[in-house]
Amino acid sequence: MKAIDYRDCTFRDIQARLHGDRASVLEALQLHGPATTRDLARAMEWDILSVRPRVTELVQLGLAELVPDADGRTCREGSYRALSTTEAEALFHWRQQAAQDPQTELNLAD
């Protein structure tokens, strides 16, 4: 999502985008995560090419995140985890404020 999308919507709007395959993948990530998309696809008995784009969408919506490895870095095939509703809502509000005040985005991104 772009900054303007956060500026012009509510957290409920984000949650309304959670249906179908996207909702199934989030539920599986909550159950089996943190997990790689490959491991998640295996656990769901889905093709990885159906799971990976849904995980990317969930990250873009702020409902999941890439988990850094033990060294604090992300690797080629990272693990993802579902954010709790509280975490996702806090991230949404941060993104929304950053979209409304570009200076905030610069300060918070540092």
C-alpha atoms as an extended CHARMM CRD file, in Angstrom:
* protein
*
       110  EXT
         1         1  MET       CA              0.0000000000        0.0000000000        0.0000000000  PROA      1               0.0000000000
         2         2  LYS       CA              1.1010000000        3.5400000000       -0.6770000000  PROA      2               0.0000000000
         3         3  ALA       CA              1.2460000000        6.2880000000        1.9430000000  PROA      3               0.0000000000
         4         4  ILE       CA             -1.8820000000        7.9040000000        0.5350000000  PROA      4               0.0000000000
         5         5  ASP       CA             -3.7670000000        4.6320000000        1.0180000000  PROA      5               0.0000000000
         6         6  TYR       CA             -3.0410000000        4.7870000000        4.7480000000  PROA      6               0.0000000000
         7         7  ARG       CA             -3.9720000000        8.4400000000        4.9360000000  PROA      7               0.0000000000
         8         8  ASP       CA             -7.3710000000        7.8290000000        3.3740000000  PROA      8               0.0000000000
         9         9  CYS       CA             -8.4960000000        4.6340000000        5.1310000000  PROA      9               0.0000000000
        10        10  THR       CA             -9.1990000000        3.1750000000        8.5410000000  PROA      10              0.0000000000
        11        11  PHE       CA             -7.9280000000        0.0410000000       10.2310000000  PROA      11              0.0000000000
        12        12  ARG       CA            -11.3580000000       -1.4660000000        9.5440000000  PROA      12              0.0000000000
        13        13  ASP       CA            -10.7410000000       -0.8890000000        5.8290000000  PROA      13              0.0000000000
        14        14  ILE       CA             -7.5160000000       -2.8940000000        6.1390000000  PROA      14              0.0000000000
        15        15  GLN       CA             -9.3350000000       -5.6930000000        7.9460000000  PROA      15              0.0000000000
        16        16  ALA       CA            -12.0200000000       -5.6990000000        5.2430000000  PROA      16              0.0000000000
        17        17  ARG       CA             -9.3240000000       -6.6920000000        2.7330000000  PROA      17              0.0000000000
        18        18  LEU       CA             -8.8070000000       -9.8820000000        4.6930000000  PROA      18              0.0000000000
        19        19  HSD       CA            -10.9330000000      -12.5230000000        2.9720000000  PROA      19              0.0000000000
        20        20  GLY       CA            -10.5850000000      -15.6300000000        0.8380000000  PROA      20              0.0000000000
        21        21  ASP       CA             -7.0820000000      -17.0110000000        0.3450000000  PROA      21              0.0000000000
        22        22  ARG       CA             -5.5230000000      -14.0480000000        2.1470000000  PROA      22              0.0000000000
        23        23  ALA       CA             -7.5350000000      -14.8510000000        5.3070000000  PROA      23              0.0000000000
        24        24  SER       CA             -6.6470000000      -18.5490000000        5.0180000000  PROA      24              0.0000000000
        25        25  VAL       CA             -2.9380000000      -17.7800000000        4.7690000000  PROA      25              0.0000000000
        26        26  LEU       CA             -3.0760000000      -15.4020000000        7.7530000000  PROA      26              0.0000000000
        27        27  GLU       CA             -4.8630000000      -18.0490000000        9.8050000000  PROA      27              0.0000000000
        28        28  ALA       CA             -2.2380000000      -20.6350000000        8.8480000000  PROA      28              0.0000000000
        29        29  LEU       CA              0.5530000000      -18.1840000000        9.6790000000  PROA      29              0.0000000000
        30        30  GLN       CA             -1.0070000000      -17.6080000000       13.0960000000  PROA      30              0.0000000000
        31        31  LEU       CA             -1.1650000000      -21.3600000000       13.6170000000  PROA      31              0.0000000000
        32        32  HSD       CA              2.1770000000      -22.4520000000       12.1070000000  PROA      32              0.0000000000
        33        33  GLY       CA              4.3260000000      -19.3070000000       12.2230000000  PROA      33              0.0000000000
        34        34  PRO       CA              6.8700000000      -18.0220000000       12.2610000000  PROA      34              0.0000000000
        35        35  ALA       CA              7.4480000000      -19.9490000000        9.0620000000  PROA      35              0.0000000000
        36        36  THR       CA              8.9620000000      -19.6110000000        5.6330000000  PROA      36              0.0000000000
        37        37  THR       CA              6.5230000000      -19.4350000000        2.7620000000  PROA      37              0.0000000000
        38        38  ARG       CA              7.7500000000      -22.8830000000        1.6980000000  PROA      38              0.0000000000
        39        39  ASP       CA              7.0420000000      -24.3660000000        5.1430000000  PROA      39              0.0000000000
        40        40  LEU       CA              3.6980000000      -22.6010000000        5.3340000000  PROA      40              0.0000000000
        41        41  ALA       CA              2.6860000000      -23.9440000000        1.9150000000  PROA      41              0.0000000000
        42        42  ARG       CA              3.6510000000      -27.4440000000        3.0410000000  PROA      42              0.0000000000
        43        43  ALA       CA              1.6260000000      -27.1080000000        6.2660000000  PROA      43              0.0000000000
        44        44  MET       CA             -1.3840000000      -25.8070000000        4.3240000000  PROA      44              0.0000000000
        45        45  GLU       CA             -0.9500000000      -28.3880000000        1.5690000000  PROA      45              0.0000000000
        46        46  TRP       CA             -1.0430000000      -25.5410000000       -0.9650000000  PROA      46              0.0000000000
        47        47  ASP       CA              1.2830000000      -24.6920000000       -3.8150000000  PROA      47              0.0000000000
        48        48  ILE       CA              3.9600000000      -22.2130000000       -2.7690000000  PROA      48              0.0000000000
        49        49  LEU       CA              2.9780000000      -19.9960000000       -5.7100000000  PROA      49              0.0000000000
        50        50  SER       CA             -0.4300000000      -19.5670000000       -4.0680000000  PROA      50              0.0000000000
        51        51  VAL       CA              0.9790000000      -18.8630000000       -0.6120000000  PROA      51              0.0000000000
        52        52  ARG       CA              3.9110000000      -16.5500000000       -1.3210000000  PROA      52              0.0000000000
        53        53  PRO       CA              1.8820000000      -13.7190000000       -2.9460000000  PROA      53              0.0000000000
        54        54  ARG       CA             -0.6760000000      -13.8440000000       -0.1100000000  PROA      54              0.0000000000
        55        55  VAL       CA              2.1110000000      -13.5060000000        2.4770000000  PROA      55              0.0000000000
        56        56  THR       CA              3.4870000000      -10.5200000000        0.5480000000  PROA      56              0.0000000000
        57        57  GLU       CA              0.0260000000       -8.9380000000        0.5760000000  PROA      57              0.0000000000
        58        58  LEU       CA             -0.2820000000       -9.5400000000        4.3130000000  PROA      58              0.0000000000
        59        59  VAL       CA              3.0710000000       -7.8390000000        4.8930000000  PROA      59              0.0000000000
        60        60  GLN       CA              2.0070000000       -4.9000000000        2.7330000000  PROA      60              0.0000000000
        61        61  LEU       CA             -1.2510000000       -4.6170000000        4.6780000000  PROA      61              0.0000000000
        62        62  GLY       CA              0.6910000000       -4.6590000000        7.9430000000  PROA      62              0.0000000000
        63        63  LEU       CA             -0.7970000000       -7.9300000000        9.1600000000  PROA      63              0.0000000000
        64        64  ALA       CA              2.4340000000       -9.9630000000        8.9790000000  PROA      64              0.0000000000
        65        65  GLU       CA              6.1500000000       -9.2630000000        9.0760000000  PROA      65              0.0000000000
        66        66  LEU       CA              9.4640000000      -10.7600000000        8.0560000000  PROA      66              0.0000000000
        67        67  VAL       CA             11.2840000000      -12.0590000000       11.1210000000  PROA      67              0.0000000000
        68        68  PRO       CA             15.0270000000      -11.3140000000       11.2660000000  PROA      68              0.0000000000
        69        69  ASP       CA             17.4170000000      -14.2000000000       11.9200000000  PROA      69              0.0000000000
        70        70  ALA       CA             19.4560000000      -14.5280000000       15.1270000000  PROA      70              0.0000000000
        71        71  ASP       CA             21.9630000000      -11.9470000000       13.8250000000  PROA      71              0.0000000000
        72        72  GLY       CA             19.1930000000       -9.4140000000       13.2250000000  PROA      72              0.0000000000
        73        73  ARG       CA             19.3980000000       -9.8080000000        9.4520000000  PROA      73              0.0000000000
        74        74  THR       CA             16.8660000000      -11.1380000000        7.0050000000  PROA      74              0.0000000000
        75        75  CYS       CA             17.9690000000      -14.0120000000        4.8400000000  PROA      75              0.0000000000
        76        76  ARG       CA             16.9950000000      -15.0210000000        1.3250000000  PROA      76              0.0000000000
        77        77  GLU       CA             14.1570000000      -17.2570000000        2.4550000000  PROA      77              0.0000000000
        78        78  GLY       CA             13.0110000000      -15.5320000000        5.6050000000  PROA      78              0.0000000000
        79        79  SER       CA             10.4450000000      -16.5350000000        8.1260000000  PROA      79              0.0000000000
        80        80  TYR       CA              7.2330000000      -14.5920000000        8.5030000000  PROA      80              0.0000000000
        81        81  ARG       CA              4.9530000000      -14.1590000000       11.4570000000  PROA      81              0.0000000000
        82        82  ALA       CA              1.4270000000      -12.8720000000       11.8230000000  PROA      82              0.0000000000
        83        83  LEU       CA              1.1140000000       -9.6850000000       13.8330000000  PROA      83              0.0000000000
        84        84  SER       CA             -1.3920000000       -9.5910000000       16.6530000000  PROA      84              0.0000000000
        85        85  THR       CA             -4.3700000000       -7.2990000000       16.1210000000  PROA      85              0.0000000000
        86        86  THR       CA             -2.8410000000       -4.8480000000       18.5970000000  PROA      86              0.0000000000
        87        87  GLU       CA              0.5080000000       -4.8320000000       16.7400000000  PROA      87              0.0000000000
        88        88  ALA       CA             -1.1730000000       -4.5150000000       13.3380000000  PROA      88              0.0000000000
        89        89  GLU       CA             -3.3750000000       -1.6440000000       14.4950000000  PROA      89              0.0000000000
        90        90  ALA       CA             -0.3880000000        0.1870000000       16.0280000000  PROA      90              0.0000000000
        91        91  LEU       CA              1.5670000000       -0.2430000000       12.7740000000  PROA      91              0.0000000000
        92        92  PHE       CA             -1.4260000000        1.0130000000       10.8010000000  PROA      92              0.0000000000
        93        93  HSD       CA             -1.7090000000        4.1450000000       12.9450000000  PROA      93              0.0000000000
        94        94  TRP       CA              2.0360000000        4.7850000000       12.6370000000  PROA      94              0.0000000000
        95        95  ARG       CA              1.8080000000        4.4630000000        8.8370000000  PROA      95              0.0000000000
        96        96  GLN       CA             -1.2830000000        6.6520000000        8.7790000000  PROA      96              0.0000000000
        97        97  GLN       CA              0.4040000000        9.3930000000       10.7950000000  PROA      97              0.0000000000
        98        98  ALA       CA              3.5170000000        9.1430000000        8.6240000000  PROA      98              0.0000000000
        99        99  ALA       CA              1.3270000000        9.5460000000        5.5330000000  PROA      99              0.0000000000
       100       100  GLN       CA             -0.3000000000       12.6620000000        6.9700000000  PROA      100             0.0000000000
       101       101  ASP       CA              2.9460000000       14.2060000000        8.1880000000  PROA      101             0.0000000000
       102       102  PRO       CA              5.9730000000       13.4250000000        5.9800000000  PROA      102             0.0000000000
       103       103  GLN       CA              8.2750000000       14.8390000000        8.6590000000  PROA      103             0.0000000000
       104       104  THR       CA              7.0070000000       12.1850000000       11.0870000000  PROA      104             0.0000000000
       105       105  GLU       CA              7.8750000000        9.4990000000        8.5660000000  PROA      105             0.0000000000
       106       106  LEU       CA             11.4640000000       10.7410000000        8.3680000000  PROA      106             0.0000000000
       107       107  ASN       CA             11.8140000000       10.9350000000       12.1380000000  PROA      107             0.0000000000
       108       108  LEU       CA             10.2750000000        7.5280000000       12.8100000000  PROA      108             0.0000000000
       109       109  ALA       CA             12.1650000000        5.7920000000       10.0210000000  PROA      109             0.0000000000
       110       110  ASP       CA             15.5760000000        6.7780000000       11.4630000000  PROA      110             0.0000000000
